Amino acid sequence: YVIIFTALFFSFHSYSQQKEKKIFKDTLDGAFDISKYLLEIHGFLPVVSVITEPALGFGGVLAGIYFIPKEKTADQKFRMPDIAGIGGGYTENGTWFLGGGYAGFWKDDNIRYRGILGYGDINLKYYGNDSDFLASNPVNFSMKSLFFLQQALFRIKDSRFMLGGKYYFGKTRVTAFETSQIPGLNPRDFDLISSGLGVIGEYERLNNILSPSKGFRIQLDYSQSLEFLGSDRNFSKVSFFTLGYIPITDTWNSGFRFESLIASENTPFYALPYINLRGVPSLRYQGQLTVLAETEQFVNVYKRWSIVGFAGLGSTVSSLNEMNFSPIVWNAGTGVRYLIARMLGLQMGFDVARGPEDWAFYITLGSSWLK
């Protein structure tokens, strides 16, 4: 958290000295705020953050986010700016990645576009799919992965319903795997191209996309890798999630999240759904089916400062043929938020989380549930 604000200070200090008006001081409450810089001066937001993902180890991220405001119209209505970003990171276990993306809110938010291109050389642990031995003795593996996504959602008339699709491409090569220790894995998973299409349906009624405090969002996503599009095999995933925020009092806001993913039997081992909770390492708890629920409780304590407490539960099914749920996975934690851009409703902060095995620390920009 301190690192981000330090980067912001040194990036903006020389620029702000040249301006008579205080562009980093909100006119309403006099607090530090970067809304005017981002929206009126087309600001570039540098982000220097730490990585504490338990599956990757400690590391750092250097990124830049560029907010592209919409042209002002006579109705003076706020319109969500397009967002472009580029960045990279490195962790202590040798993982590194580079990537960029663009999120567009076009035609008065009647079209929502997303494009992503990234490459990573990632080192992880494989805990097996319902393997007692691997759960206690995970095996290290490395994968080099290229990922490309094009996605667009279209609003249905003037409603809150959106319907769209996506195309995705991924090329993954798994190395540094001691295959003799892992019976049952498909050798074809070690060098695989996935190329496919997806259909997405969504209902969204949030008061803010980046850091919502009221409303809810529901999404159903079906993705199918197809051989005729260049995929090495056909496999599919279905994901469903809903999240909502309910104001309890003027200072207390309650959030909830439910998520479930289902994958077909021939899905590559590294692409199987896993429990995605703060404090739980990525790929630690995998299966053909995952379900989880999490809650966040926000309390405003002083002006723009808030504290958050969160807790969640999740479980997996290793095979849909048996439908035996694994033991419950849990997380719990707390964090701090600061409203850094009032006009965007954008919050920054950090979380400290505990899972079944260890503690973890996270830097947040926007909602922790942002998808």
C-alpha positions as CSV (number, residue, x, y, z in Angstrom):
1,Y,0.0,0.0,0.0
2,V,2.8,2.4,0.9
3,I,4.7,1.4,-2.2
4,I,1.7,2.4,-4.4
5,F,1.3,5.8,-2.8
6,T,5.0,6.4,-3.0
7,A,5.0,5.7,-6.7
8,L,2.1,8.0,-7.2
9,F,3.7,10.8,-5.2
10,F,7.0,10.8,-7.2
11,S,5.2,10.3,-10.5
12,F,2.9,13.3,-9.9
13,H,5.0,15.6,-7.8
14,S,6.9,17.4,-10.5
15,Y,3.7,17.7,-12.6
16,S,1.6,19.1,-9.8
17,Q,4.2,21.8,-9.0
18,Q,3.7,23.3,-12.5
19,K,-0.1,23.7,-12.0
20,E,-1.7,26.5,-10.0
21,K,-4.8,24.4,-9.2
22,K,-4.3,21.4,-7.0
23,I,-5.3,18.6,-9.2
24,F,-4.8,16.0,-6.5
25,K,-7.0,17.7,-4.0
26,D,-10.7,17.0,-4.1
27,T,-12.9,20.1,-4.2
28,L,-15.6,18.5,-2.0
29,D,-13.6,17.3,1.0
30,G,-10.0,18.5,0.4
31,A,-8.7,15.0,0.5
32,F,-6.0,13.4,-1.7
33,D,-7.8,12.3,-4.9
34,I,-6.6,11.5,-8.4
35,S,-10.0,11.7,-10.2
36,K,-9.3,15.0,-11.9
37,Y,-5.9,13.8,-13.1
38,L,-7.3,10.6,-14.5
39,L,-10.5,12.0,-16.1
40,E,-9.6,15.6,-17.1
41,I,-5.9,15.3,-17.9
42,H,-6.0,11.8,-19.3
43,G,-3.8,10.5,-16.5
44,F,-1.5,7.6,-16.5
45,L,-1.7,5.7,-13.2
46,P,1.6,3.9,-12.3
47,V,1.2,0.9,-10.0
48,V,4.1,-0.7,-8.1
49,S,2.8,-3.6,-6.1
50,V,3.9,-6.7,-4.3
51,I,2.9,-10.3,-5.0
52,T,2.3,-12.5,-2.1
53,E,0.3,-15.3,-3.8
54,P,1.1,-18.4,-1.7
55,A,1.5,-20.5,-4.8
56,L,4.1,-18.2,-6.3
57,G,6.0,-16.7,-3.4
58,F,6.9,-13.1,-2.8
59,G,7.5,-10.9,-5.8
60,G,6.6,-7.6,-7.4
61,V,4.5,-6.1,-10.2
62,L,5.2,-2.9,-12.3
63,A,2.2,-1.8,-14.3
64,G,0.7,1.3,-15.9
65,I,-3.0,1.9,-16.2
66,Y,-4.3,4.6,-18.6
67,F,-7.9,6.0,-18.2
68,I,-9.4,7.3,-21.5
69,P,-12.3,9.6,-20.6
70,K,-15.3,9.9,-22.9
71,E,-16.1,13.2,-24.6
72,K,-18.4,15.5,-22.5
73,T,-22.0,15.8,-23.7
74,A,-24.7,18.3,-23.0
75,D,-26.4,16.1,-20.4
76,Q,-23.3,16.1,-18.2
77,K,-23.8,12.4,-17.4
78,F,-20.8,10.5,-16.1
79,R,-19.6,7.9,-18.5
80,M,-17.2,5.2,-17.6
81,P,-13.8,5.8,-19.2
82,D,-12.1,3.1,-21.3
83,I,-9.1,1.5,-19.5
84,A,-5.9,0.3,-21.0
85,G,-3.1,-1.3,-19.1
86,I,0.3,-3.0,-19.5
87,G,2.6,-4.6,-16.9
88,G,4.7,-7.4,-15.8
89,G,5.9,-9.2,-12.7
90,Y,8.4,-11.5,-11.1
91,T,8.4,-13.7,-8.0
92,E,11.0,-15.5,-5.9
93,N,10.2,-18.9,-7.3
94,G,11.3,-17.8,-10.8
95,T,7.8,-17.0,-12.2
96,W,7.6,-14.1,-14.5
97,F,4.9,-12.7,-16.8
98,L,4.1,-9.8,-19.2
99,G,0.8,-8.7,-20.6
100,G,-1.6,-6.0,-21.6
101,G,-5.3,-5.4,-21.9
102,Y,-8.0,-3.0,-22.9
103,A,-11.5,-2.6,-21.4
104,G,-13.9,-0.5,-23.5
105,F,-17.3,0.9,-22.6
106,W,-18.7,1.8,-26.0
107,K,-21.8,3.3,-27.5
108,D,-22.9,4.8,-24.2
109,D,-22.2,1.6,-22.4
110,N,-24.3,-0.5,-24.8
111,I,-21.1,-2.5,-25.8
112,R,-18.6,-3.7,-23.3
113,Y,-15.3,-4.9,-24.9
114,R,-12.4,-6.7,-23.4
115,G,-9.1,-7.7,-25.0
116,I,-6.1,-9.4,-23.3
117,L,-2.7,-10.6,-24.5
118,G,-0.2,-12.1,-22.1
119,Y,2.7,-14.5,-21.7
120,G,3.9,-16.2,-18.5
121,D,6.6,-18.6,-17.4
122,I,5.0,-19.9,-14.3
123,N,6.2,-22.2,-11.6
124,L,3.5,-24.0,-9.5
125,K,2.8,-27.0,-7.4
126,Y,0.5,-29.8,-8.4
127,Y,-1.5,-31.2,-5.5
128,G,-3.4,-33.8,-7.5
129,N,-7.1,-34.2,-8.1
130,D,-8.3,-36.0,-4.9
131,S,-4.9,-37.6,-4.3
132,D,-4.0,-38.0,-0.6
133,F,-0.3,-38.5,-1.4
134,L,0.0,-35.4,-3.6
135,A,-2.0,-33.3,-1.3
136,S,0.7,-33.8,1.3
137,N,3.6,-34.1,-1.2
138,P,2.9,-31.7,-4.1
139,V,5.1,-31.9,-7.2
140,N,6.7,-28.8,-8.7
141,F,6.1,-28.1,-12.3
142,S,6.7,-25.2,-14.8
143,M,4.6,-24.0,-17.7
144,K,5.2,-21.5,-20.4
145,S,1.8,-20.1,-21.5
146,L,0.6,-17.6,-24.1
147,F,-3.0,-16.4,-23.8
148,F,-5.1,-14.2,-26.1
149,L,-8.8,-13.1,-25.5
150,Q,-11.3,-11.1,-27.5
151,Q,-14.7,-10.6,-25.8
152,A,-17.7,-8.3,-26.3
153,L,-21.1,-8.0,-24.5
154,F,-24.0,-6.2,-26.1
155,R,-26.8,-4.6,-24.1
156,I,-30.3,-5.9,-24.9
157,K,-32.2,-2.7,-25.7
158,D,-32.2,-0.4,-22.7
159,S,-32.2,-3.2,-20.1
160,R,-29.6,-4.4,-17.6
161,F,-29.3,-7.7,-19.5
162,M,-26.2,-8.2,-21.7
163,L,-25.4,-11.0,-24.1
164,G,-22.2,-11.7,-26.0
165,G,-19.4,-14.0,-26.8
166,K,-15.7,-14.4,-26.8
167,Y,-12.8,-16.0,-28.7
168,Y,-9.8,-17.3,-26.8
169,F,-6.5,-18.9,-27.7
170,G,-3.9,-20.4,-25.5
171,K,-0.7,-22.3,-26.1
172,T,0.8,-24.0,-23.0
173,R,3.9,-26.1,-22.6
174,V,4.5,-27.9,-19.3
175,T,8.1,-28.6,-18.4
176,A,10.1,-29.7,-15.3
177,F,7.6,-32.3,-14.4
178,E,8.6,-35.6,-12.8
179,T,5.9,-37.6,-14.6
180,S,6.8,-40.9,-12.9
181,Q,5.4,-39.5,-9.7
182,I,2.0,-38.6,-11.1
183,P,0.0,-41.5,-12.4
184,G,-3.1,-40.7,-14.5
185,L,-2.0,-37.5,-16.1
186,N,-2.4,-37.2,-19.8
187,P,0.9,-36.7,-21.6
188,R,-0.9,-34.6,-24.2
189,D,-1.5,-32.0,-21.5
190,F,2.2,-31.1,-21.5
191,D,2.1,-29.4,-24.9
192,L,-1.3,-28.2,-25.8
193,I,-3.1,-25.6,-27.9
194,S,-6.6,-24.5,-26.9
195,S,-8.7,-22.4,-29.2
196,G,-12.4,-21.9,-28.7
197,L,-15.5,-19.8,-28.4
198,G,-17.7,-18.8,-25.5
199,V,-21.2,-17.5,-24.9
200,I,-21.8,-15.1,-22.0
201,G,-25.1,-13.9,-20.5
202,E,-25.1,-11.3,-17.8
203,Y,-27.3,-9.1,-15.7
204,E,-25.6,-6.2,-14.0
205,R,-27.1,-3.6,-11.7
206,L,-24.1,-2.2,-9.8
207,N,-23.7,1.4,-8.8
208,N,-20.0,1.2,-9.7
209,I,-18.1,-1.2,-11.8
210,L,-14.6,-0.8,-10.2
211,S,-15.5,-0.7,-6.5
212,P,-19.3,-1.3,-6.1
213,S,-21.1,-0.7,-2.9
214,K,-24.7,-1.3,-4.0
215,G,-26.5,-3.6,-6.4
216,F,-25.6,-7.0,-7.8
217,R,-24.3,-8.9,-10.9
218,I,-25.0,-12.3,-12.3
219,Q,-23.1,-14.0,-15.1
220,L,-23.2,-17.4,-16.8
221,D,-20.3,-18.3,-19.2
222,Y,-20.0,-21.4,-21.4
223,S,-16.6,-21.9,-23.1
224,Q,-15.8,-24.6,-25.7
225,S,-12.4,-25.4,-27.1
226,L,-12.9,-26.7,-30.6
227,E,-10.5,-28.7,-32.8
228,F,-11.8,-27.1,-36.0
229,L,-10.6,-23.8,-34.6
230,G,-7.1,-25.1,-34.0
231,S,-7.5,-26.7,-30.5
232,D,-5.6,-29.9,-29.9
233,R,-8.8,-31.3,-28.3
234,N,-12.4,-30.5,-27.5
235,F,-13.1,-29.6,-23.9
236,S,-15.5,-27.3,-22.2
237,K,-16.1,-25.2,-19.1
238,V,-19.2,-23.7,-17.6
239,S,-18.9,-20.9,-14.9
240,F,-21.5,-19.2,-12.9
241,F,-21.1,-16.4,-10.4
242,T,-23.2,-13.8,-8.6
243,L,-22.1,-11.0,-6.4
244,G,-24.1,-8.4,-4.5
245,Y,-23.7,-5.4,-2.2
246,I,-26.3,-4.3,0.4
247,P,-26.0,-1.1,2.4
248,I,-26.9,-1.9,6.0
249,T,-26.4,1.6,7.4
250,D,-24.7,4.8,6.2
251,T,-21.3,3.4,7.3
252,W,-21.8,-0.3,7.0
253,N,-22.0,-2.2,3.6
254,S,-22.4,-6.0,3.3
255,G,-21.2,-7.9,0.2
256,F,-21.7,-11.5,-0.9
257,R,-20.3,-13.7,-3.6
258,F,-21.2,-17.2,-4.9
259,E,-19.3,-19.0,-7.7
260,S,-19.3,-22.4,-9.3
261,L,-17.3,-23.9,-12.2
262,I,-17.7,-27.2,-14.0
263,A,-15.2,-28.7,-16.5
264,S,-15.5,-31.6,-18.9
265,E,-13.5,-34.8,-18.1
266,N,-10.8,-34.2,-20.7
267,T,-9.9,-30.7,-19.4
268,P,-6.1,-30.3,-19.0
269,F,-5.0,-30.7,-15.4
270,Y,-3.8,-27.1,-15.0
271,A,-7.1,-25.7,-16.4
272,L,-9.3,-27.6,-14.0
273,P,-11.4,-25.3,-11.7
274,Y,-9.9,-24.5,-8.3
275,I,-11.0,-22.8,-5.1
276,N,-10.3,-19.1,-5.7
277,L,-10.3,-17.5,-2.2
278,R,-7.9,-15.1,-0.6
279,G,-5.4,-17.0,1.5
280,V,-5.8,-20.2,-0.5
281,P,-3.0,-21.0,-3.0
282,S,-3.9,-21.2,-6.7
283,L,-4.5,-24.8,-7.9
284,R,-4.3,-26.1,-4.3
285,Y,-7.9,-27.5,-4.3
286,Q,-9.0,-28.6,-7.8
287,G,-11.7,-30.7,-9.2
288,Q,-14.2,-31.1,-12.1
289,L,-16.7,-29.1,-10.0
290,T,-16.0,-26.3,-7.6
291,V,-18.4,-24.3,-5.4
292,L,-17.6,-21.4,-3.1
293,A,-19.3,-18.6,-1.1
294,E,-17.6,-15.5,0.4
295,T,-18.8,-12.4,2.3
296,E,-17.2,-9.0,2.8
297,Q,-18.3,-6.5,5.4
298,F,-17.2,-2.9,4.8
299,V,-17.3,-0.3,7.6
300,N,-16.4,3.4,6.9
301,V,-14.3,4.5,9.9
302,Y,-13.1,8.0,9.0
303,K,-13.8,10.1,5.9
304,R,-12.5,8.1,3.0
305,W,-11.0,5.3,5.1
306,S,-12.8,2.0,5.5
307,I,-12.0,-1.4,7.0
308,V,-13.1,-4.7,5.6
309,G,-13.6,-8.1,7.1
310,F,-14.2,-11.2,4.9
311,A,-14.6,-15.0,5.2
312,G,-15.5,-17.7,2.8
313,L,-16.1,-21.5,2.3
314,G,-15.5,-23.7,-0.7
315,S,-15.4,-27.3,-1.8
316,T,-14.6,-29.4,-4.9
317,V,-15.7,-32.6,-6.6
318,S,-12.9,-34.5,-8.2
319,S,-15.1,-36.4,-10.7
320,L,-18.7,-35.7,-11.7
321,N,-19.1,-39.5,-12.0
322,E,-18.9,-39.9,-8.2
323,M,-20.1,-36.5,-6.9
324,N,-18.2,-36.8,-3.7
325,F,-17.4,-33.4,-2.2
326,S,-14.0,-32.8,-0.6
327,P,-13.6,-31.4,2.9
328,I,-14.6,-27.7,3.3
329,V,-11.9,-25.2,2.5
330,W,-12.1,-21.9,4.4
331,N,-10.6,-18.4,4.4
332,A,-10.9,-15.3,6.7
333,G,-9.2,-12.0,6.8
334,T,-9.3,-8.2,7.1
335,G,-8.1,-5.2,5.2
336,V,-8.1,-1.4,4.7
337,R,-9.5,0.7,1.8
338,Y,-9.0,4.3,0.8
339,L,-11.2,6.1,-1.8
340,I,-8.5,7.3,-4.1
341,A,-10.7,8.5,-7.0
342,R,-14.1,9.7,-5.9
343,M,-15.5,10.4,-9.4
344,L,-14.6,6.8,-10.4
345,G,-15.6,5.3,-7.0
346,L,-12.2,3.6,-7.1
347,Q,-10.7,2.3,-3.9
348,M,-7.2,1.1,-3.1
349,G,-5.9,-0.9,-0.1
350,F,-4.6,-4.2,1.2
351,D,-5.9,-7.4,2.6
352,V,-4.4,-9.9,5.1
353,A,-5.9,-13.4,4.7
354,R,-5.6,-16.8,6.3
355,G,-6.4,-20.1,4.7
356,P,-6.2,-23.7,5.9
357,E,-2.4,-23.7,5.5
358,D,-0.9,-20.3,5.7
359,W,-1.3,-16.5,5.7
360,A,-1.2,-14.2,2.6
361,F,-1.1,-10.5,1.9
362,Y,-2.8,-8.8,-1.1
363,I,-2.6,-5.3,-2.6
364,T,-6.0,-4.3,-4.0
365,L,-7.0,-1.9,-6.7
366,G,-10.8,-1.8,-7.1
367,S,-13.0,-4.7,-5.9
368,S,-11.3,-7.9,-4.8
369,W,-14.0,-9.7,-6.8
370,L,-13.5,-7.7,-10.0
371,K,-14.0,-10.0,-13.1
